[in-house]
Amino acid sequence: ETFAYLNRGGTGSDTSRYSRSISMRASGYSAFDPGNSSYTARGTQLRKGLVAVDPNVIPLGTRLYIPGYGYAIADDTGGAIRGNVIDLAFDSHADALRFGRQQVTVYIID
């Protein structure tokens, strides 16, 4: 239901429904990375479209849009996720490595 809500209307780059934006350091991760679980902090199977955040900055369950990544849901946390840092989940270890580390703008969706 959430993904259907996020994907309603627009072209996939529509940020007109955002309430604020945050510049964040991003890195890619996957369930196939050494030491990672296959499930998020909220119990969802890890896949693209889910991200790890500091819940003091972005509450879990928040809907997001990240240019170059797409729509996402804040569904995970991590030991190295503090402040304006975000981990973007990918479906494979190779995809996560290709993304690497980047500075991104994260849009908080209304």
N, C-alpha and C positions, 0 to 999 in steps of 0.2 A: 504494500500500500504506500509506503513512504517513497519508494523509487518511482512509483506511478505519479505521486504528487510532485516530486522534484522534476520529472520529465514532462509535465503538462505544458503544452504551448511552447513557444520560443524555439530557437534554433540550436540550443545546446550551449550557446555563449551568452544567453540572456541574463544579465546581472541586474535588471531593472527592479527586481523584488528584494534586493538586499537592504539590510538595515545598517550595516557598517562593514568596513573592510579592515583587515589586519595584514601587515607585512610580516611574513614568517620565514624562518629557515626550514626547508623541507628536505626530507630524504625518503627514498623508497624502501619498502620492506615487504616480505612475503612470509607465508607460513612455512616455506621451504628454507628459510635462512636458519643457520645454526643457532640453537637456543630459543627460537620462537615457537610459540604455541600455534595450533591450528584454529584457536578460538580467541575472540576479543575479550576484553574485560567485562563486556555485557553479555557474553555467552554466544555471540554470533560466529558462525564459521567465517574465518578471515578470507576476504576476497577484495577485488578491486571495487572501489566505491565506499570503502570504510577507511577511516583514518584514526590515528592515535594522536591525542591532544593532552594538554595540561587542563584538567577540568576547572582550574581556577581562572583560566583565560577563556576557554570555550567549553561550556557544559556538555557532558555526554548527551547524545540524542539530538544535538543541534544539526540542522541541515546546512550544508555549505556548497559553495561553488568555487572551484580552483581552476583558473584558465590553464589549458594544457593538460589537465587531468580530468575535469568534468565535475559532475555533481557528486557529493559525498555526504556521509553521515559520521559525525564524531562518535565513535563506538568503542574506542580502545584507549588505553593509557600505557605508559612505559617508564622504566627507570630513568631514561635519559630525556624524557619529554618534560621540560620545565620551561615556563615562560612562553615566548613566541617561537616555539618549535613545534613542527607537525611531521608525523610520519604518514606517508601515503601508501596504502596497501596495494599490491599488485598480485596478479594471479600466478606469477612465476618468479623465481629468483633472478633469472636473466632480465626480465622486465624491470625489476627493482634496481638492479645494477645499472641498467641503461639510463634510468632516471637519475640515479646518483644523488647528489645534493644540489639544491637550487634555492634561490630566493624566490618566493611566490607571494602573490596577493590572495588572501583567503576572504571570500565574501560570505558573510553571515546572511542566510536566506530568511526572509520574513515568514 
